[in-house]
Amino acid sequence: MLPTMKLTTALAGFKGTLIRPDDAGYEDARRIWNGAIDRRPALIARCEAEEDAALALAYAQAEAVPVAVRGGGHNVSGSALCEAGVVIDFSMLRRVEVDPERRTARVQPGALWGDFDAATQAHGLAAPAGIVTHTGVAGLTVGGGFGWLSRRWGLTSDNLLSVRMLLADGSEVRAAEDENEDLFWAVRGGGGNFGVVTEFEFQLHPLGTTVLAGPLIYRADQAREVLQHYREFIAGAPDELGVYLNLRTAPPLDWVPEHLRGIDALLVIPCWCGDLDEGEAILRPLRAFGPPVADLVQRKRYTAQQSMFDAGVPHHWGYYWKSHYLPPLSDGAIDVLLERSWRKSSPASYTLIFHLGGAIARLPEDSSAASGRDAAHAININAAWPEGGPRHPDINWCRDYFGAMEPHATGGVYVNFLHNDEGEARVRAAYGPRYERLARIKARYDPDNVFKSNQNIRPIR
Ligand SMILES: Cc1cc2nc3c(=O)[nH]c(=O)nc-3n(C[C@H](O)[C@H](O)[C@H](O)COP(=O)(O)OP(=O)(O)OC[C@H]3O[C@@H](n4cnc5c(N)ncnc54)[C@H](O)[C@@H]3O)c2cc1C
């Protein structure tokens, strides 16, 4: 327990709410998206102003307790919370300010992608975001980030123009291509290792508000042929098209036809973000193949596509993930998908395959700390159980499946899909040849490793 007297004095200017274990709101305040995580911070410092973060950080350092930073609270590993330490909680700071002339957005560190999309789409603008609207902008961006628009406009972090950051020594700096360049390089993919971002500035793009998108649903017994066709189809896909795969029990969500709910299904989900007539022509062979048992591809609002998966991954269920980057799907990888995807016990567990390449791959590998430029896909094997709590049989399903896929993977992994039990070798695998440079930048900006509630990069001198 942190001493109350000291706390009141040290945090005298704090404008937000200080929540301690004895306070009424504590149990709620320490809940995050993943209901399998159970950590008890000594203090949750819920910031109302950006300056609050500096006070909370100084206090944690004076008391020599751990510190964690919470954006959207969605990291599966639970890194938004630390045991017996101070959580700098940004959940009240969600403003997104758009400058439609310059096509830029200034974003506070607690904003969710739903906030971002609402503000930018009001001007027909967008930037590559995560594909679930209740995920945080902050954690996703500092880990790299990809979504429906990434093949056209790159990783989320490729669209950052600048950040304002609070560093471990309490100083506040701006980082951009022309200022603190090494820090800017590192924070675009290197996670929360280098400091606390208090404001993001993004470049936006003229998307308009409509995309051609939605799932094609196939039965599991069609999956081999469909996956083989998918592989050929996407080999020549233009940048405006991303096609994701979701192997799962068809969920009881509004958009799934009632008679298909509960079947073992493969969802092939295109999202075309270019000229809509051209998209209709390009998608024709994909939609004709099979044929699917349901074709739900339509012209729809981008924001509707963005929220399509929201209800399938609600807050406070138990979740456990494992992930690889993949090259184009090999026959061996397809065999593993067919053998493993549906052999789970929870209907909520699923496999998601992101389609990368395009603009992501066109930047040099060392243009920032972010990974994935050499991968065709990221696969996320997601054990999910509505009852919450730390244990579920699908955790073993997930681990075994991950092991079976390993020979068909690139050896790399997206840092934001790592769990908290993976170890240093996997963090190194996430950064590959960029790890040493990151560790040296870490030594410059955070030599004492104050920011270690993350996929940690240890400082080397
Ligand atoms: C349902 C769901 C859908 C997802 N979809 C996608 C997707 O489409 N694409 C994708 O790329 N990823 C996706 N992810 C993964 C996502 O990128 C990570 O979970 C990410 O960490 C979430 O960010 P957050 O702010 O919500 O997380 P938090 O748990 O709040 O933060 C995670 C970590 O980020 C760092 N961090 C947070 N805020 C700051 C800050 N202000 N300054 C510095 N560091 C900070 C800290 O290290 C913190 O521990 C998804 C995750 C979930 C749960």
The ligand as an SDF file (V2000), in Angstrom:
LIG
                    3D

 53 58  0  0  0  0  0  0  0  0999 V2000
  -10.0130   -6.7690  -29.9290 C   0  0  0  0  0  0  0  0  0  0  0  0
   -8.6500   -6.4080  -30.4380 C   0  0  0  0  0  0  0  0  0  0  0  0
   -8.4580   -6.1150  -31.7780 C   0  0  0  0  0  0  0  0  0  0  0  0
   -7.2010   -5.7890  -32.2540 C   0  0  0  0  0  0  0  0  0  0  0  0
   -7.0370   -5.5060  -33.5880 N   0  0  0  0  0  0  0  0  0  0  0  0
   -5.8240   -5.1100  -34.0320 C   0  0  0  0  0  0  0  0  0  0  0  0
   -5.6530   -4.7060  -35.3890 C   0  0  0  0  0  0  0  0  0  0  0  0
   -6.5750   -4.7180  -36.1820 O   0  0  0  0  0  0  0  0  0  0  0  0
   -4.4220   -4.2990  -35.7760 N   0  0  0  0  0  0  0  0  0  0  0  0
   -3.3720   -4.2480  -34.9150 C   0  0  0  0  0  0  0  0  0  0  0  0
   -2.3050   -3.8360  -35.3300 O   0  0  0  0  0  0  0  0  0  0  0  0
   -3.5110   -4.6310  -33.6260 N   0  0  0  0  0  0  0  0  0  0  0  0
   -4.7010   -5.0570  -33.1760 C   0  0  0  0  0  0  0  0  0  0  0  0
   -4.8470   -5.4390  -31.8710 N   0  0  0  0  0  0  0  0  0  0  0  0
   -3.6740   -5.4570  -30.9860 C   0  0  0  0  0  0  0  0  0  0  0  0
   -3.4340   -4.0790  -30.4280 C   0  0  0  0  0  0  0  0  0  0  0  0
   -2.5750   -3.4040  -31.3170 O   0  0  0  0  0  0  0  0  0  0  0  0
   -2.7870   -4.1440  -29.0370 C   0  0  0  0  0  0  0  0  0  0  0  0
   -3.6130   -4.8590  -28.1690 O   0  0  0  0  0  0  0  0  0  0  0  0
   -2.5090   -2.7490  -28.4870 C   0  0  0  0  0  0  0  0  0  0  0  0
   -1.5590   -2.8330  -27.4630 O   0  0  0  0  0  0  0  0  0  0  0  0
   -3.7730   -2.1050  -27.9840 C   0  0  0  0  0  0  0  0  0  0  0  0
   -3.5500   -0.7720  -27.6060 O   0  0  0  0  0  0  0  0  0  0  0  0
   -4.2750   -0.1760  -26.3010 P   0  0  0  0  0  0  0  0  0  0  0  0
   -3.9010    1.2540  -26.1960 O   0  0  0  0  0  0  0  0  0  0  0  0
   -5.7110   -0.5350  -26.3240 O   0  0  0  0  0  0  0  0  0  0  0  0
   -3.5450   -1.0730  -25.2290 O   0  0  0  0  0  0  0  0  0  0  0  0
   -3.0740   -0.8670  -23.7210 P   0  0  0  0  0  0  0  0  0  0  0  0
   -3.2210   -2.2220  -23.1170 O   0  0  0  0  0  0  0  0  0  0  0  0
   -3.7090    0.2740  -23.0510 O   0  0  0  0  0  0  0  0  0  0  0  0
   -1.5480   -0.5430  -23.9130 O   0  0  0  0  0  0  0  0  0  0  0  0
   -0.6580   -1.5170  -24.3660 C   0  0  0  0  0  0  0  0  0  0  0  0
    0.7570   -1.0410  -24.1900 C   0  0  0  0  0  0  0  0  0  0  0  0
    1.0210    0.0130  -25.1110 O   0  0  0  0  0  0  0  0  0  0  0  0
    1.8970    0.9410  -24.5110 C   0  0  0  0  0  0  0  0  0  0  0  0
    1.2060    2.2320  -24.4320 N   0  0  0  0  0  0  0  0  0  0  0  0
   -0.1130    2.4700  -24.2670 C   0  0  0  0  0  0  0  0  0  0  0  0
   -0.3360    3.7880  -24.2390 N   0  0  0  0  0  0  0  0  0  0  0  0
    0.8540    4.3890  -24.4070 C   0  0  0  0  0  0  0  0  0  0  0  0
    1.2770    5.7380  -24.4550 C   0  0  0  0  0  0  0  0  0  0  0  0
    0.4410    6.7690  -24.3400 N   0  0  0  0  0  0  0  0  0  0  0  0
    2.6000    5.9810  -24.6130 N   0  0  0  0  0  0  0  0  0  0  0  0
    3.4920    4.9780  -24.7240 C   0  0  0  0  0  0  0  0  0  0  0  0
    3.1410    3.6820  -24.6740 N   0  0  0  0  0  0  0  0  0  0  0  0
    1.8380    3.3990  -24.5180 C   0  0  0  0  0  0  0  0  0  0  0  0
    2.2370    0.4380  -23.1350 C   0  0  0  0  0  0  0  0  0  0  0  0
    3.4190   -0.3430  -23.1950 O   0  0  0  0  0  0  0  0  0  0  0  0
    1.0630   -0.4610  -22.8310 C   0  0  0  0  0  0  0  0  0  0  0  0
    1.3890   -1.4930  -21.9220 O   0  0  0  0  0  0  0  0  0  0  0  0
   -6.1070   -5.7530  -31.3680 C   0  0  0  0  0  0  0  0  0  0  0  0
   -6.2960   -6.0320  -30.0260 C   0  0  0  0  0  0  0  0  0  0  0  0
   -7.5510   -6.3700  -29.5650 C   0  0  0  0  0  0  0  0  0  0  0  0
   -7.7260   -6.7240  -28.1330 C   0  0  0  0  0  0  0  0  0  0  0  0
  1  2  1  0
  2  3  1  0
  2 52  2  0
  3  4  2  0
  4  5  1  0
  4 50  1  0
  5  6  2  0
  6  7  1  0
  6 13  1  0
  7  8  2  0
  7  9  1  0
  9 10  1  0
 10 11  2  0
 10 12  1  0
 12 13  2  0
 13 14  1  0
 14 15  1  0
 14 50  1  0
 15 16  1  0
 16 17  1  0
 16 18  1  0
 18 19  1  0
 18 20  1  0
 20 21  1  0
 20 22  1  0
 22 23  1  0
 23 24  1  0
 24 25  2  0
 24 26  1  0
 24 27  1  0
 27 28  1  0
 28 29  2  0
 28 30  1  0
 28 31  1  0
 31 32  1  0
 32 33  1  0
 33 34  1  0
 33 48  1  0
 34 35  1  0
 35 36  1  0
 35 46  1  0
 36 37  1  0
 36 45  1  0
 37 38  2  0
 38 39  1  0
 39 40  1  0
 39 45  2  0
 40 41  1  0
 40 42  2  0
 42 43  1  0
 43 44  2  0
 44 45  1  0
 46 47  1  0
 46 48  1  0
 48 49  1  0
 50 51  2  0
 51 52  1  0
 52 53  1  0
M  END
$$$$
